């Protein structure tokens, strides 16, 4: 079979990193797609935030890439960007990487090629990011961690953090956006509730679990940092408390109940 881009260019099965028979809608030729998926240099990722090049040249504070997982509305991108800034690490968004490689939106890939094709591309890009890229913060799509191979790659090369949010929080957050095609197929609360039943038991396999609730994003970032400190036994930068002169502190006793680590996980985008 061949890989078909929307430009009409075809190539053999070994083109890029796509599975046999995958059709990728894109405004780039197959060679360009291959480069986008396998050879983006430091600081060139479309999902990277400002200052990414400098961050990648610095000695990372963590030994592994932090992979944020959870349902849509859990705050993976918002928390991820703040966490990356706090830890002086690059930020990547898996969905942005996929869209840049394909040259079209994820909704378009789903509509034209179906979910199996999308998951195949997603699996390869996430594997590349956690295996080959320097340590960074990676936000993934809601269904990424459901794929066994993607989950195995994350477990082998990264540290997964499930941002666990309750239904009311997810409904409130996703109501502010209109780019969630899956939620346009019916009642958003019903759909999100069904996804929670399906996915939360699998998300619970993540290395760390942190509750994402109505509190400000910076509070959740602090909880993620607490969890990472406890897991790796390192000291990481925290937000500077008002009236105090030190912006860095170690793991503290009596952490909030919202924090769940790999040693005390809850039972289950």
ABEGO torsion letter per residue (X at the ends): XBBBBAAGBBBBAABEABBBGBBBBBABBAAAAAAAAAABBBGABAABBBGAAAAAABBBABABBBBBBEBBGAGAAAAAAAAAAAAGBBBBBAAAAAAAAAGBBAAAAAAAAEAAAAAAAAAAAAAAAAAABBBBBBBBBAAAAABAAAAAAAAAABBBBBBBBBAAAAAAAAAABAABAAAAAEBAAAAAAAAAAAAAAAAAABABBBBBBABBAAAAAAAAAAAAAAAAGBBBBBBBBBGBABABBBBBBGBBAABBBAABBBBXX
